[in-house]
Amino acid sequence: MQRQFDYIVVGAGSAGCAVANRLSQDGCHTVALLEAGSRDLNPWIHVPVGYFKTMGNPSTDWCYKTKSCSGLNGRSIPWPRGKVLGGSSSINGLLYVRGQAQDFDDWANLGNEGWEWDNVLPYFKRSEDWQGQSSPLRGQGGPLTVSKTRVSRPVVDAWLQAAKNCGYPENKDYNGADQEGVGLFQLTAKRGRRCSSAVAYLNPARSRSNLTILTNSCVEKLLFEGKRATGVQLADGLLKANKEVIVCAGAIGSPQLLMVSGIGSVDQLNPHKIKIVKELPGVGQNLQDHLQARPVFKCAASTINTEISNWFKQGLIGLQYVLNRTGPMTMAASLGTGFVKSHLSPDRPDIQFHIQPFSADSPAEGTHKFDAFTASVLQMRPQSSGHLSIVSDRFADHPDIHPNYLATELDQQTIVAGIKMARQIAKQAPLNSLITQEFSPGESVGEESDADILDWARETATTIYHPTGTCKMGQDDMAVVDSALKVHGIEGLRVADASIMPIITSGNTNAPAIMIGEKVAAMILQESVNV
């Protein structure tokens, strides 16, 4: 095997696949893309509803778990992350959300030049092949197919109308000029199949002689000569990077790899006798995630719960998918959505709804046996932040994850406000005529005090799979990378994935992660021309 490349990309996830494609596109540079997981051959990866089969599956999921969290009444919860070509874009819910323009302007206002909305929009557009109505704000012809849902359910349509009756505006394109409003989710799907980052960026590039894709190749450490990254260590030897190493291992993997390689805080590295290459105390800090509370309402309308209640019904659904690529198997993790303002955020939406025509205690356990829908609610810009800490000098040993959910009063008030908004919508026509019972948290919860609602959230809320921020971009003492995503104080090393977000984006994070990959590749190529 070739052991020397111009660029080594560590991690074939949402960002890494984009980076590898763009760096190898002109044929001028040799690129190695390294993925710890296997190829994306599991058929459930490519069926949109297959996340029920891939999350929690060790062959496709890192299967992380958090440490006990005081904000969740001491609970530890699973944190799925993709361990396969495409990374989490191969096991996620397919939901495509750019975020708010203000998110990126906020990044730039922190001193990150070039990351304001006007500068990142071209990279969102470059990545997209939007199947909806043409717009100057949407991209067409890009590698990533973004489409409208192929599924409808009466209970979701009723929820959308009830939300409008509550005064929330309708929005047919929340990735357009304004995010605010309610509507149907957009998906990373093409003709009823998942369009992961691997499908979008790697499948068209596989035949390039200058691109080497290595699966089942876990990077154990980064290699350095002085303050310059020179390559990576694998179990079966070393790979050398003539120009740069770009770490795209995600919000957990990227900081962990930096730390076991000698980049991080003295307090983290010294107990494990790791030689310090560069002291950067921010590595693994600033961990942000979206916490979802999941109100469930029993209903009289047909939902996925009972539509898959026996083998015969499942067979019909499977046949519908095989013949027409339609039906429930094309459904993403949620069908309806809303980006709305609580009383705590009068200027811009701070609450996101995920409306699901099914209900379950967890994906692995399957749906409930009765008809119900879920009105999942989350706070889009939490103040609370946590951290990661390594447990050894080995990348194979999962780090300790401390999410620190609901640590601030604003976060506590916002999750309660969101749950109360979900209840308010449920009381509006036409949705109220379909609901037979508030199953969870139950109508009695919160009758006497909002504290009971908060306690229910602490007991039941879980991640919606958006960890970010652990190698944050910036210029302050806790920043890990600069605005070109170069690791501070190290030559030839960048980080490019959701870990570089200084502030979590407003909504699902897969689309911004892909944009980050597009943007860093463009910066690298431009610098190579200028040398």
C-alpha positions as CSV (number, residue, x, y, z in Angstrom):
1,M,0.0,0.0,0.0
2,Q,1.1,3.5,-0.7
3,R,2.4,5.1,2.5
4,Q,2.9,8.7,1.5
5,F,0.2,11.2,0.4
6,D,-0.1,15.0,0.0
7,Y,-3.2,15.1,2.3
8,I,-4.4,12.6,4.9
9,V,-8.1,13.0,6.0
10,V,-8.9,11.3,9.2
11,G,-12.6,10.3,9.4
12,A,-15.0,9.6,6.5
13,G,-18.0,11.3,8.0
14,S,-20.2,14.2,7.0
15,A,-17.2,16.6,6.6
16,G,-14.4,14.2,5.8
17,C,-16.1,12.8,2.7
18,A,-16.6,16.3,1.3
19,V,-12.9,17.2,2.1
20,A,-11.6,14.1,0.4
21,N,-13.7,14.6,-2.7
22,R,-12.8,18.2,-3.2
23,L,-9.1,17.8,-2.5
24,S,-8.8,15.0,-5.0
25,Q,-11.1,16.5,-7.6
26,D,-8.5,18.2,-9.9
27,G,-6.1,15.3,-9.8
28,C,-3.2,17.4,-8.7
29,H,-2.9,16.0,-5.1
30,T,-2.8,12.5,-3.6
31,V,-5.3,12.1,-0.8
32,A,-5.8,9.3,1.7
33,L,-9.2,9.1,3.5
34,L,-9.1,6.9,6.6
35,E,-12.2,5.5,8.2
36,A,-12.2,3.5,11.5
37,G,-15.4,1.7,10.5
38,S,-16.3,-0.5,7.5
39,R,-17.7,0.2,4.1
40,D,-21.4,1.2,4.0
41,L,-22.6,-2.2,2.7
42,N,-25.2,-2.8,5.3
43,P,-28.5,-2.4,3.4
44,W,-30.2,-0.7,6.3
45,I,-27.9,2.2,5.9
46,H,-29.4,3.1,2.6
47,V,-33.1,2.6,3.6
48,P,-34.2,5.9,5.2
49,V,-36.0,4.2,8.1
50,G,-32.9,2.0,8.7
51,Y,-31.6,4.2,11.5
52,F,-33.8,1.9,13.7
53,K,-31.4,-0.9,12.8
54,T,-28.0,1.0,12.7
55,M,-28.1,3.1,15.8
56,G,-26.9,0.9,18.7
57,N,-25.4,-1.6,16.3
58,P,-21.7,-1.9,17.0
59,S,-20.9,-2.6,13.4
60,T,-22.1,0.9,12.4
61,D,-22.2,2.9,15.7
62,W,-19.4,3.8,18.1
63,C,-22.0,3.2,20.8
64,Y,-20.8,5.9,23.2
65,K,-22.5,6.6,26.5
66,T,-22.4,9.7,28.6
67,K,-21.3,9.7,32.2
68,S,-24.1,10.3,34.7
69,C,-25.4,13.8,34.3
70,S,-26.8,15.8,37.3
71,G,-29.1,17.8,34.9
72,L,-30.7,14.5,33.9
73,N,-31.2,13.4,37.5
74,G,-28.0,11.4,37.4
75,R,-28.9,9.4,34.3
76,S,-26.3,8.1,31.7
77,I,-27.7,8.1,28.1
78,P,-26.5,6.6,24.8
79,W,-24.7,8.9,22.3
80,P,-24.8,7.2,18.9
81,R,-22.1,8.3,16.4
82,G,-21.6,6.7,13.0
83,K,-18.7,4.2,12.6
84,V,-18.9,3.5,8.9
85,L,-18.3,5.3,5.6
86,G,-20.4,8.4,5.8
87,G,-20.1,8.6,9.6
88,S,-23.2,9.8,11.3
89,S,-24.7,10.9,8.0
90,S,-25.1,7.1,7.3
91,I,-27.1,6.4,10.5
92,N,-28.8,9.8,11.2
93,G,-32.4,10.8,10.7
94,L,-31.7,12.3,7.2
95,L,-33.0,15.8,8.4
96,Y,-31.4,18.7,6.5
97,V,-31.3,22.0,8.4
98,R,-28.7,24.7,7.7
99,G,-29.4,26.8,10.8
100,Q,-30.1,30.5,11.0
101,A,-28.0,33.2,9.3
102,Q,-27.4,34.8,12.7
103,D,-25.6,31.6,13.8
104,F,-22.8,32.2,11.4
105,D,-22.8,35.9,11.9
106,D,-22.3,35.2,15.6
107,W,-19.3,33.0,14.7
108,A,-17.8,35.8,12.7
109,N,-18.5,38.3,15.5
110,L,-16.3,36.2,17.8
111,G,-13.4,37.0,15.5
112,N,-13.7,34.1,13.0
113,E,-13.2,36.0,9.8
114,G,-14.9,34.5,6.8
115,W,-17.6,32.6,8.6
116,E,-20.4,35.1,8.4
117,W,-23.6,33.9,6.6
118,D,-22.8,35.6,3.3
119,N,-19.5,33.7,3.2
120,V,-20.8,30.3,4.2
121,L,-23.9,30.4,2.0
122,P,-21.9,29.6,-1.2
123,Y,-20.6,26.4,0.4
124,F,-24.1,25.3,1.4
125,K,-25.2,25.9,-2.1
126,R,-22.2,24.2,-3.6
127,S,-23.0,21.0,-1.7
128,E,-26.7,20.9,-2.5
129,D,-28.8,19.4,-5.3
130,W,-32.1,20.8,-4.0
131,Q,-35.1,19.1,-5.5
132,G,-37.6,21.8,-4.6
133,Q,-38.4,25.1,-6.1
134,S,-35.5,27.0,-7.5
135,S,-34.2,29.9,-5.4
136,P,-31.1,32.1,-5.3
137,L,-30.5,30.8,-1.8
138,R,-30.6,27.1,-2.7
139,G,-28.1,25.1,-4.6
140,Q,-28.8,22.7,-7.5
141,G,-26.4,20.3,-9.2
142,G,-24.2,19.7,-6.1
143,P,-23.4,16.2,-4.9
144,L,-25.8,16.1,-1.9
145,T,-29.4,15.4,-2.9
146,V,-31.8,17.3,-0.7
147,S,-35.5,16.5,-1.3
148,K,-38.9,16.8,0.1
149,T,-40.5,14.0,2.0
150,R,-42.3,11.2,0.1
151,V,-44.6,10.4,3.1
152,S,-47.6,12.1,4.6
153,R,-49.7,11.3,7.6
154,P,-53.0,12.9,8.7
155,V,-51.8,13.4,12.3
156,V,-48.8,15.4,11.1
157,D,-50.9,17.5,8.7
158,A,-53.3,18.2,11.7
159,W,-50.3,19.2,13.9
160,L,-49.2,21.7,11.2
161,Q,-52.6,23.2,10.9
162,A,-53.0,23.4,14.7
163,A,-49.7,25.1,15.0
164,K,-50.8,27.7,12.4
165,N,-54.0,28.1,14.4
166,C,-51.8,29.0,17.4
167,G,-50.3,31.8,15.4
168,Y,-47.1,30.2,14.1
169,P,-46.4,31.0,10.5
170,E,-46.2,28.4,7.7
171,N,-42.8,28.1,6.1
172,K,-42.4,26.0,3.0
173,D,-38.6,26.4,3.0
174,Y,-37.0,26.8,6.4
175,N,-33.6,26.7,4.6
176,G,-34.5,29.7,2.6
177,A,-34.7,33.4,3.5
178,D,-36.1,32.8,7.0
179,Q,-36.1,29.8,9.3
180,E,-39.1,30.7,11.4
181,G,-42.3,28.8,10.9
182,V,-43.8,25.3,10.6
183,G,-43.7,22.9,7.7
184,L,-42.3,19.5,6.5
185,F,-38.7,18.4,6.9
186,Q,-36.3,18.4,4.0
187,L,-34.2,15.2,3.7
188,T,-30.8,14.0,2.5
189,A,-32.5,11.4,0.3
190,K,-32.6,10.6,-3.4
191,R,-35.5,8.6,-4.9
192,G,-36.4,7.0,-1.6
193,R,-32.8,6.1,-0.6
194,R,-30.5,7.8,1.9
195,C,-28.0,10.2,0.4
196,S,-25.2,10.1,3.0
197,S,-22.0,12.0,2.6
198,A,-20.4,8.8,1.4
199,V,-23.0,8.3,-1.3
200,A,-22.8,12.0,-2.3
201,Y,-19.1,12.6,-2.2
202,L,-17.3,9.2,-2.3
203,N,-19.3,7.2,-4.8
204,P,-18.5,9.6,-7.7
205,A,-14.8,9.8,-6.7
206,R,-13.9,6.1,-6.1
207,S,-12.3,5.7,-9.5
208,R,-9.8,8.5,-9.0
209,S,-6.3,7.2,-9.0
210,N,-5.1,9.9,-6.6
211,L,-7.7,9.1,-3.9
212,T,-7.2,6.2,-1.6
213,I,-10.1,5.2,0.7
214,L,-9.1,3.0,3.6
215,T,-11.8,1.4,5.8
216,N,-11.3,-0.4,9.1
217,S,-8.3,1.9,9.5
218,C,-8.4,3.5,13.0
219,V,-5.8,6.2,13.5
220,E,-4.1,5.6,16.8
221,K,-2.1,8.8,17.0
222,L,-1.0,11.8,15.0
223,L,2.7,12.1,14.2
224,F,4.8,15.2,14.6
225,E,8.2,16.5,13.9
226,G,8.6,19.3,16.4
227,K,5.5,21.5,16.0
228,R,4.5,20.1,12.5
229,A,2.1,17.3,11.9
230,T,3.8,14.8,9.5
231,G,1.4,11.8,9.4
232,V,-0.6,9.3,11.3
233,Q,0.0,6.0,13.1
234,L,-2.2,3.0,12.2
235,A,-2.2,-0.4,13.7
236,D,-0.2,-1.7,10.7
237,G,2.2,1.1,10.3
238,L,2.6,4.8,9.5
239,L,1.2,7.1,6.7
240,K,3.1,10.2,5.9
241,A,1.4,13.5,4.9
242,N,3.6,15.7,2.6
243,K,1.3,18.7,3.1
244,E,-1.4,18.4,5.8
245,V,-3.4,16.2,8.0
246,I,-7.1,17.1,8.3
247,V,-8.9,15.6,11.3
248,C,-12.6,15.0,10.6
249,A,-13.3,12.5,13.3
250,G,-16.3,14.3,14.8
251,A,-17.0,16.1,18.0
252,I,-15.9,13.1,20.1
253,G,-13.2,11.5,18.0
254,S,-11.4,14.7,16.9
255,P,-10.6,16.1,20.4
256,Q,-9.8,12.6,21.7
257,L,-7.3,12.0,18.9
258,L,-5.7,15.4,19.6
259,M,-5.4,14.6,23.2
260,V,-3.9,11.1,22.9
261,S,-1.5,12.6,20.4
262,G,-0.2,15.2,22.8
263,I,-2.4,18.3,22.1
264,G,-4.6,19.3,25.0
265,S,-4.5,20.5,28.6
266,V,-1.7,19.5,31.0
267,D,-4.3,18.3,33.4
268,Q,-5.7,15.9,30.8
269,L,-2.4,14.6,29.4
270,N,-0.1,14.3,32.3
271,P,-2.0,11.6,34.3
272,H,-1.7,9.4,31.2
273,K,2.0,10.2,30.7
274,I,1.3,11.6,27.2
275,K,4.1,13.7,25.8
276,I,2.8,17.3,25.3
277,V,3.3,18.5,21.8
278,K,1.2,21.6,22.3
279,E,-0.7,22.8,25.3
280,L,-4.3,23.8,24.3
281,P,-6.6,23.7,27.3
282,G,-9.7,24.1,25.1
283,V,-9.4,20.6,23.5
284,G,-12.5,18.6,24.6
285,Q,-14.1,21.6,26.3
286,N,-17.2,23.6,25.0
287,L,-19.2,20.5,24.4
288,Q,-22.7,21.5,23.3
289,D,-25.6,19.3,22.2
290,H,-29.4,19.6,21.6
291,L,-31.4,17.9,24.4
292,Q,-34.9,16.7,23.3
293,A,-37.9,16.3,25.5
294,R,-40.5,14.0,23.9
295,P,-44.2,14.6,24.7
296,V,-46.2,11.7,23.3
297,F,-50.0,11.9,22.5
298,K,-52.2,8.9,21.9
299,C,-54.4,9.5,19.0
300,A,-57.3,8.1,16.9
301,A,-55.5,8.6,13.6
302,S,-53.4,5.8,12.1
303,T,-49.7,6.0,12.9
304,I,-46.6,3.9,12.2
305,N,-47.0,2.2,15.6
306,T,-49.9,0.0,14.4
307,E,-49.2,0.1,10.7
308,I,-46.2,-2.2,11.4
309,S,-47.9,-4.2,14.2
310,N,-47.7,-7.6,12.4
311,W,-45.6,-9.4,9.8
312,F,-48.2,-9.1,7.1
313,K,-48.4,-5.3,7.4
314,Q,-44.6,-5.1,7.5
315,G,-44.5,-7.2,4.3
316,L,-46.9,-4.9,2.5
317,I,-44.8,-1.9,3.5
318,G,-41.6,-3.6,2.4
319,L,-43.2,-4.5,-1.0
320,Q,-44.3,-0.9,-1.5
321,Y,-40.8,0.3,-0.9
322,V,-39.2,-2.3,-3.2
323,L,-41.6,-1.6,-6.1
324,N,-42.0,2.1,-5.8
325,R,-39.5,3.5,-3.3
326,T,-42.4,5.0,-1.4
327,G,-44.2,4.5,1.9
328,P,-43.1,4.4,5.5
329,M,-39.7,3.0,4.7
330,T,-38.8,6.3,3.0
331,M,-39.6,8.2,6.2
332,A,-36.9,10.2,8.0
333,A,-36.7,10.4,11.7
334,S,-39.3,13.1,11.7
335,L,-41.9,14.3,9.3
336,G,-43.1,17.7,10.5
337,T,-41.0,20.5,12.0
338,G,-41.3,23.9,13.5
339,F,-38.8,26.7,14.3
340,V,-40.6,29.0,16.7
341,K,-40.0,31.7,19.3
342,S,-40.6,31.2,23.0
343,H,-41.3,34.1,25.3
344,L,-37.6,33.8,26.3
345,S,-36.4,34.7,22.7
346,P,-38.6,37.3,21.1
347,D,-36.0,38.1,18.3
348,R,-35.3,34.7,16.7
349,P,-36.6,31.1,17.1
350,D,-35.1,29.2,20.0
351,I,-37.4,26.1,19.9
352,Q,-37.4,23.4,17.3
353,F,-40.1,20.7,17.0
354,H,-39.6,17.3,15.5
355,I,-43.1,15.8,14.7
356,Q,-43.1,12.0,14.4
357,P,-46.1,9.9,13.4
358,F,-44.9,7.2,15.8
359,S,-43.8,6.9,19.3
360,A,-41.1,4.8,21.1
361,D,-39.1,4.8,24.3
362,S,-36.0,4.3,22.2
363,P,-35.2,3.4,18.5
364,A,-33.7,0.1,19.6
365,E,-36.9,-1.0,21.6
366,G,-39.3,-0.3,18.7
367,T,-42.6,1.5,18.6
368,H,-45.4,1.5,21.2
369,K,-48.3,-0.9,20.5
370,F,-50.9,1.9,20.3
371,D,-51.4,4.7,17.9
372,A,-49.5,7.8,19.0
373,F,-47.4,10.7,17.7
374,T,-44.4,12.4,19.3
375,A,-43.9,16.2,19.5
376,S,-40.2,16.3,20.3
377,V,-39.1,19.7,21.4
378,L,-35.6,21.1,21.9
379,Q,-33.8,24.3,22.7
380,M,-31.7,25.3,19.7
381,R,-29.0,27.4,21.4
382,P,-28.4,26.0,24.9
383,Q,-26.1,27.9,27.3
384,S,-25.0,24.8,29.1
385,S,-21.8,23.2,27.9
386,G,-19.9,20.1,29.0
387,H,-16.6,18.4,28.2
388,L,-14.8,15.2,27.3
389,S,-11.9,13.7,29.2
390,I,-9.7,10.9,28.1
391,V,-9.3,7.8,30.2
392,S,-6.0,6.5,28.7
393,D,-3.5,7.2,26.0
394,R,-5.3,4.8,23.7
395,F,-7.8,6.1,21.1
396,A,-9.6,2.7,21.3
397,D,-10.7,3.6,24.9
398,H,-13.9,5.7,24.8
399,P,-13.5,9.0,26.5
400,D,-15.7,10.1,29.4
401,I,-18.5,12.3,28.1
402,H,-19.9,14.9,30.4
403,P,-22.7,16.8,28.5
404,N,-23.8,19.0,31.5
405,Y,-27.4,19.3,30.2
406,L,-29.8,21.8,31.8
407,A,-27.1,23.4,33.9
408,T,-28.4,27.0,33.5
409,E,-31.7,28.6,34.4
410,L,-32.3,29.7,30.9
411,D,-32.0,26.2,29.5
412,Q,-34.3,24.9,32.2
413,Q,-36.9,27.6,31.5
414,T,-36.7,27.1,27.8
415,I,-37.2,23.3,27.8
416,V,-40.3,23.8,30.0
417,A,-41.5,26.6,27.7
418,G,-41.2,24.2,24.7
419,I,-43.1,21.4,26.4
420,K,-45.9,23.9,27.3
421,M,-46.0,25.1,23.7
422,A,-46.4,21.4,22.5
423,R,-49.3,21.1,24.8
424,Q,-50.8,24.4,23.6
425,I,-50.7,23.2,20.0
426,A,-52.2,19.8,21.0
427,K,-55.3,21.7,22.2
428,Q,-56.0,23.4,18.9
429,A,-58.2,22.2,16.1
430,P,-58.0,20.0,14.1
431,L,-55.4,18.2,16.2
432,N,-57.4,18.1,19.4
433,S,-60.1,16.0,17.7
434,L,-57.5,13.3,17.0
435,I,-55.9,13.1,20.4
436,T,-57.3,10.7,22.9
437,Q,-54.8,11.1,25.7
438,E,-51.6,12.9,26.6
439,F,-49.5,9.8,27.2
440,S,-46.3,11.5,28.3
441,P,-45.6,13.4,30.5
442,G,-49.4,13.1,31.3
443,E,-51.9,15.9,31.9
444,S,-51.3,15.9,35.7
445,V,-47.6,16.7,35.3
446,G,-47.2,20.5,35.8
447,E,-50.7,21.2,37.2
448,E,-49.2,22.5,40.4
449,S,-45.8,23.7,39.3
450,D,-43.5,24.0,36.3
451,A,-40.9,22.3,38.4
452,D,-42.7,19.0,37.8
453,I,-42.4,19.6,34.0
454,L,-38.7,20.2,34.4
455,D,-38.3,17.1,36.5
456,W,-40.1,15.0,33.9
457,A,-37.7,16.4,31.3
458,R,-34.7,15.5,33.5
459,E,-36.0,12.0,33.9
460,T,-36.8,11.3,30.2
461,A,-35.1,13.7,27.9
462,T,-32.3,12.4,25.6
463,T,-29.9,13.6,23.0
464,I,-31.0,14.3,19.5
465,Y,-27.5,13.5,18.3
466,H,-25.9,16.9,17.7
467,P,-22.6,17.0,19.7
468,T,-20.5,20.0,18.7
469,G,-17.9,22.5,19.8
470,T,-15.1,20.4,21.4
471,C,-12.3,21.9,19.1
472,K,-13.8,25.3,18.8
473,M,-12.7,27.9,16.3
474,G,-11.6,31.2,17.7
475,Q,-8.8,33.4,19.0
476,D,-9.4,33.2,22.8
477,D,-7.4,31.0,25.2
478,M,-9.9,28.1,24.9
479,A,-9.9,28.1,21.1
480,V,-8.4,25.0,19.4
481,V,-8.4,26.1,15.7
482,D,-8.2,29.5,13.9
483,S,-10.6,30.7,11.2
484,A,-8.7,28.6,8.6
485,L,-9.3,25.6,10.9
486,K,-5.6,25.3,11.6
487,V,-4.7,24.0,15.0
488,H,-3.2,26.8,17.0
489,G,0.6,26.4,17.3
490,I,0.9,23.4,15.0
491,E,1.8,23.4,11.3
492,G,0.2,21.1,8.8
493,L,-2.8,20.2,11.0
494,R,-6.4,21.2,10.7
495,V,-9.7,20.0,12.3
496,A,-12.8,20.2,10.1
497,D,-16.1,18.9,11.5
498,A,-18.8,19.9,13.9
499,S,-16.3,20.1,16.7
500,I,-15.0,23.4,15.4
501,M,-18.4,25.2,16.0
502,P,-17.8,27.9,18.6
503,I,-21.6,28.0,19.1
504,I,-24.0,25.2,18.2
505,T,-26.2,25.9,15.2
506,S,-29.9,26.4,15.4
507,G,-31.2,23.0,14.4
508,N,-29.8,19.7,13.1
509,T,-26.1,19.7,12.5
510,N,-25.4,17.5,9.5
511,A,-25.8,20.2,6.9
512,P,-23.4,22.6,8.6
513,A,-20.8,19.9,9.1
514,I,-20.9,19.2,5.3
515,M,-20.6,22.9,4.7
516,I,-17.5,23.0,7.0
517,G,-15.9,20.3,4.9
518,E,-16.6,22.1,1.7
519,K,-15.2,25.4,3.0
520,V,-12.0,24.0,4.5
521,A,-11.3,22.1,1.2
522,A,-11.6,25.4,-0.7
523,M,-9.3,27.2,1.8
524,I,-6.7,24.4,1.5
525,L,-6.8,24.4,-2.3
526,Q,-6.6,28.2,-2.4
527,E,-3.5,28.2,-0.1
528,S,-1.9,25.5,-2.3
529,V,-2.2,27.8,-5.3
530,N,-0.8,30.7,-3.5
531,V,2.3,28.9,-2.2
